[in-house]
Amino acid sequence: MSNAEAAGVAAIAATYFLKPPVHALLARLDLAPDPDPVAHDVRTVAFLQAVGLDPVEALGVEAVAAAEAWTPDTAWVPFRDRMHRVVAARTAFS
């Protein structure tokens, strides 16, 4: 294994292990939406159906039913959109 391959594997492993705690921290700071455990199953079900496999065999009936009934949370507003509102309100009152 070359140094470049080892660096790539290390970067992938670090991303895999660091993403969940970093996402949870950003969610607590209100800079990212709360992690949604069903969203991963939605993507997995869509992928399995796209390649012609039965998602029930891989995930189970409960996970597939939850994924099919899932709707995205639209209550969270991205930070950049909140900042536009603050800037617009400041210029309106100036």
PAZAPA-4460 file (N, C-alpha, C; in steps of 0.05 Angstrom, whole numbers, plus 32768, in hexadecimal, padded with zeros to 4 digits):
% residues 94
    n_x    n_y    n_z   ca_x   ca_y   ca_z    c_x    c_y    c_z   seq   type   mol
   8011   7FE9   8000   8000   8000   8000   8012   8019   8000     1      M     A
   800D   802B   7FEE   801D   8043   7FEC   8014   8057   8001     2      S     A
   8024   806C   8005   801D   8081   8018   8004   808F   8011     3      N     A
   7FFF   8094   7FF7   7FE7   80A1   7FEE   7FCE   8090   7FF4     4      A     A
   7FD1   8076   7FEF   7FBA   8064   7FF5   7FB5   8063   8013     5      E     A
   7FCA   8062   8023   7FC6   8062   8040   7FBA   807C   804A     6      A     A
   7FC2   8093   803E   7FB6   80AC   8046   7F98   80AD   803E     7      A     A
   7F92   80A2   8027   7F76   80A1   801E   7F65   8090   8031     8      G     A
   7F6F   8079   8038   7F61   8067   804B   7F5D   8074   8066     9      V     A
   7F72   8082   806F   7F70   8090   8089   7F5C   80A7   8088    10      A     A
   7F5B   80B5   8071   7F47   80CA   806E   7F2A   80BF   806E    11      A     A
   7F27   80A9   8060   7F0C   809D   805E   7F04   8093   807A    12      I     A
   7F16   8086   8088   7F10   807C   80A3   7F0A   8093   80B6    13      A     A
   7F19   80A8   80B5   7F14   80BF   80C6   7EF9   80CC   80C1    14      A     A
   7EF2   80CE   80A7   7ED8   80D9   80A0   7EC2   80C7   80AA    15      T     A
   7EC5   80AD   80A8   7EB0   809A   80B0   7EAC   809C   80CE    16      Y     A
   7EC1   809F   80DE   7EBE   809F   80FB   7EB9   80BB   8106    17      F     A
   7EC1   80D0   80F8   7EBD   80EB   8103   7EA4   80F9   80FA    18      L     A
   7E98   80F0   80E4   7E80   80FD   80D9   7E68   80FD   80ED    19      K     A
   7E61   80E7   80F9   7E4A   80E7   810C   7E4E   80FA   8123    20      P     A
   7E65   80FA   8132   7E67   810D   8148   7E69   812A   813F    21      P     A
   7E75   812F   8128   7E77   814B   811E   7E5B   8154   8116    22      V     A
   7E4C   8143   8109   7E30   814A   8101   7E1F   8150   811A    23      H     A
   7E22   813F   812E   7E13   8143   8147   7E1B   815E   8154    24      A     A
   7E34   8165   8154   7E3D   817E   815F   7E32   8196   8150    25      L     A
   7E33   8194   8135   7E28   81AA   8125   7E0A   81AC   8129    26      L     A
   7DFC   8196   812D   7DDF   8197   8133   7DD9   81A5   814D    27      A     A
   7DEA   819F   8161   7DE6   81AC   817B   7DEB   81CA   8179    28      R     A
   7DFD   81D2   8167   7E03   81EF   8163   7DEF   81FC   8150    29      L     A
   7DDC   81EC   8146   7DC7   81F5   8133   7DD3   81FE   8118    30      D     A
   7DE9   81F1   8110   7DF5   81F7   80F7   7DEF   81E1   80E2    31      L     A
   7DE3   81CB   80EB   7DDB   81B5   80DA   7DC1   81A9   80E5    32      A     A
   7DB1   819C   80D4   7D99   818F   80DF   7DA0   8177   80F0    33      P     A
   7D8E   816F   8102   7D93   8158   8112   7D96   813F   8100    34      D     A
   7DA8   812D   8108   7DAC   8114   80F8   7D92   8105   80F6    35      P     A
   7D8B   80FB   80DF   7D72   80ED   80DB   7D79   80D0   80D4    36      D     A
   7D74   80BD   80E6   7D7B   80A1   80E1   7D6C   8094   80CB    37      P     A
   7D54   809D   80C4   7D44   8091   80AF   7D4E   809A   8094    38      V     A
   7D5A   80B1   8092   7D63   80BC   8078   7D77   80A9   806B    39      A     A
   7D88   809C   807A   7D9B   8089   806F   7D8C   8071   8063    40      H     A
   7D78   8067   8070   7D69   8051   8066   7D59   8059   804C    41      D     A
   7D51   8072   804B   7D43   807B   8033   7D55   8079   801A    42      V     A
   7D6E   8082   801E   7D81   8081   8008   7D88   8064   8001    43      R     A
   7D8A   8053   8015   7D91   8037   8011   7D7A   8029   8002    44      T     A
   7D61   802E   800A   7D4A   8022   7FFD   7D49   802B   7FE0    45      V     A
   7D4D   8045   7FDB   7D4C   804F   7FC0   7D62   8042   7FAE    46      A     A
   7D7A   803F   7FBA   7D90   8033   7FAB   7D89   8015   7FA4    47      F     A
   7D80   8006   7FB8   7D7A   7FEA   7FB4   7D64   7FE7   7F9F    48      L     A
   7D50   7FF8   7FA0   7D3B   7FF6   7F8C   7D45   7FFE   7F70    49      Q     A
   7D58   8011   7F6F   7D63   8019   7F55   7D73   8003   7F48    50      A     A
   7D80   7FF3   7F58   7D90   7FDD   7F4C   7D80   7FC3   7F49    51      V     A
   7D66   7FC4   7F50   7D55   7FAD   7F4C   7D55   7F99   7F62    52      G     A
   7D5E   7FA0   7F7A   7D5E   7F8E   7F91   7D47   7F94   7FA3    53      L     A
   7D40   7F81   7FB4   7D2A   7F84   7FC7   7D35   7F8F   7FE1    54      D     A
   7D2E   7FA8   7FE9   7D39   7FB4   8001   7D2F   7FA6   801B    55      P     A
   7D19   7F98   801A   7D0E   7F8B   8031   7D21   7F75   803A    56      V     A
   7D2E   7F67   8027   7D41   7F52   802E   7D59   7F5D   803C    57      E     A
   7D62   7F74   8034   7D7B   7F80   803F   7D76   7F8F   8059    58      A     A
   7D60   7F9E   805B   7D5B   7FB0   8072   7D45   7FA6   8085    59      L     A
   7D33   7F97   807B   7D1C   7F8F   808C   7D03   7F9F   8086    60      G     A
   7CED   7F94   808D   7CD3   7FA1   8087   7CD0   7FBB   8096    61      V     A
   7CD8   7FBD   80AF   7CD4   7FD5   80BF   7CE4   7FEC   80B3    62      E     A
   7CFD   7FE7   80AC   7D0E   7FFC   80A2   7D04   8006   8087    63      A     A
   7CFB   7FF4   8076   7CF1   7FFC   805C   7CD7   800C   805F    64      V     A
   7CC5   8003   8071   7CAC   8012   8075   7CB2   802E   8080    65      A     A
   7CC5   8030   8093   7CCC   804B   809D   7CD8   805C   8088    66      A     A
   7CE8   8050   8077   7CF5   8060   8061   7CE0   8069   804D    67      A     A
   7CCD   8059   8047   7CB8   8061   8033   7CA5   8075   803F    68      E     A
   7CA1   8076   8059   7C8F   8089   8066   7C9E   80A3   806D    69      A     A
   7CB8   80A4   806A   7CC9   80BA   8073   7CC5   80D3   8062    70      W     A
   7CC3   80EA   806E   7CC3   8103   8060   7CD9   8115   806D    71      T     A
   7CE7   8124   805D   7CFD   8135   8069   7CF2   814A   807B    72      P     A
   7D02   8151   808F   7CFB   8166   80A2   7D00   8181   8095    73      D     A
   7CEC   8191   8093   7CEF   81AB   8086   7CEF   81C2   809A    74      T     A
   7CEF   81BC   80B4   7CEE   81D1   80C8   7D09   81DE   80CC    75      A     A
   7D1F   81D0   80C6   7D39   81DC   80CB   7D41   81EE   80B3    76      W     A
   7D4A   8207   80BA   7D52   821A   80A6   7D70   821C   80A6    77      V     A
   7D7D   8219   808F   7D9B   821B   808F   7DA4   8236   809A    78      P     A
   7DBC   8235   80A6   7DC7   824D   80B2   7DCB   8263   809E    79      F     A
   7DD3   825D   8086   7DD7   8272   8072   7DBD   8280   806B    80      R     A
   7DA7   8272   806B   7D8D   827F   8066   7D84   8290   807D    81      D     A
   7D8B   8288   8096   7D84   8299   80AD   7D94   82B2   80AD    82      R     A
   7DAD   82B1   80A3   7DBE   82C9   80A2   7DB3   82DD   808E    83      M     A
   7DA8   82D3   8077   7D9D   82E6   8063   7D86   82F5   806F    84      H     A
   7D76   82E8   8080   7D5F   82F6   808C   7D68   830B   80A0    85      R     A
   7D7E   8306   80AF   7D88   8319   80C2   7D93   8331   80B4    86      V     A
   7DA2   832C   809E   7DAE   8342   808F   7D98   8353   8082    87      V     A
   7D84   8346   8077   7D6D   8355   806B   7D5E   8365   807F    88      A     A
   7D5B   835A   8097   7D4D   8369   80AC   7D5D   8381   80B5    89      A     A
   7D78   837E   80B7   7D89   8395   80BF   7D88   83AB   80AA    90      R     A
   7D89   83A4   8091   7D89   83B9   807C   7D6E   83C6   807A    91      T     A
   7D58   83B7   8080   7D3E   83C3   807F   7D39   83D8   8095    92      A     A
   7D46   83D4   80AD   7D42   83E6   80C3   7D57   83FC   80C4    93      F     A
   7D6B   83FB   80B2   7D80   840F   80B3   7D78   8429   80A6    94      S     A
***
